[in-house]
Amino acid sequence: MKKKCFLFVTTLFVLLILLSACSGKTKADEIIEAGPDKSLSINNISFSVEDMDSGKEVKPEVPSGYYHYYEEQEGYYYYVISGKVVNKGAYAFDAENIKIQGVNDSTSYDGRLLFSNPEESEFIKEIRMNEELKFYFIILIKDGAPPPDKINIFYTKDFKVPQEDQPYDTLLTWTLPSF
C-alpha cells in the first residue's frame, strides 16, 4: 500500500512539473544576477554547492526503512545540484514557498528544492532556524536536453507564497559554478 501511495505521489510530482512548464511565465518585481560562485546567500539562508550530477533516480544519501525518492521517469533524467545550506534567519524556511527553475539558454525546466534530514535518510521540505542541512535542487529534464547552467529562484521577501495573481518579489538567477 505504501509503495502504491508513493508511486502515486511521485507520478503526481512529475505531472505537476510537466504541467507547470506550460502554465506561463513566472514573474517577479526585482531581478538579481549571481554567480558563477559556489556559494549564495538569500535573506540569511546560505547555500554552498558541493556537487552537480545527473541520474535516473534521486534517493537520500543514507536511505533507511521507508523513504521518499524520485524514481525513473521514461524519457527524462534528473539533474541534481547539492551541497550544504545554513539557515541563520529568524524563522524556519519552507522550500515549497519558492519556485525553482533550471535554465539553459532559453529553455527552462521546473524543479524543486529539498533538504535532507540530519540523518540524511529522508528528503524534507523545511529547514529550521540555526540549522545546517544538505540541500538538493532537483530538476527533471527531457533525455537528450542539456543540463541547466543557471538556476532561477523566485521568492518573496518573507519567503511566503505570493498572493494569487501577484508576482514574486524577487527572481534571483544563479549562474552555476563549473566543477
C-alpha positions, -999 to +999 in steps of 0.1 A: +000+000+000+028+024+009+046+017-023+014+024-044+009+056-024+045+066-030+042+058-067+011+079-070+028+109-052+059+106-074+038+104-106+018+134-094+050+154-088+063+146-123+029+156-138+029+189-118+064+197-131+054+190-167+021+209-165+036+239-147+061+243-175+031+251-197+014+274-172+030+306-185+060+327-173+066+332-136+070+369-128+090+388-102+092+426-093+130+426-090+157+406-109+191+398-094+220+380-111+245+360-091+274+337-098+292+317-110+301+312-074+298+281-054+280+300-026+249+321-024+230+338+004+193+348+003+178+365+034+203+348+058+200+314+042+233+304+027+238+277+000+272+262-008+273+239-039+293+207-034+282+186-064+262+186-096+252+153-111+226+136-133+208+103-130+176+083-135+167+083-098+172+105-068+175+089-033+186+102+001+223+097+009+216+070+036+181+056+030+166+038+059+133+019+062+105+035+041+118+067+024+107+090-004+127+091-036+123+102-072+121+071-094+130+068-130+106+086-155+108+072-190+122+098-214+136+120-186+166+123-163+171+142-131+198+169-127+207+174-091+227+203-076+236+195-040+255+210-011+252+225+024+226+250+035+226+270+067+196+290+079+207+319+100+173+336+095+148+344+122+123+317+112+120+283+095+122+282+058+097+261+038+111+252+003+075+249-011+071+287-008+096+294-035+098+284-072+128+268-088+137+266-125+168+252-142+177+272-172+199+265-203+198+293-229+161+300-235+149+266-222+137+264-186+129+233-166+108+233-134+123+218-104+122+219-066+144+224-036+145+198-009+166+192+022+179+160+038+171+154+074+200+154+098+205+116+094+204+120+056+178+092+054+148+112+041+140+143+020+123+171+038+108+205+028+118+227+057+149+239+074+146+253+109+164+285+120+201+279+130+201+245+113+226+232+088+215+205+063+222+191+029+202+207+001+191+194-033+179+213-063+161+185-083+153+193-119+136+169-143+149+172-179+139+155-211+165+129-223+190+145-248+184+180-235+214+198-219+215+203-182+209+238-168+238+263-164+217+286-142+191+282-115+162+307-112+149+311-077+117+330-073+108+342-038+091+368-017+109+389+010+093+368+038+096+335+019+058+331+018+038+321-013+027+352-032-010+361-032-029+347-062-022+366-094+007+385-077+043+383-088+071+371-066+092+399-050+125+387-064+139+365-092+175+355-084+193+340-114+223+320-101+249+311-127+261+277-116+298+271-110+320+248-131+332+215-115 
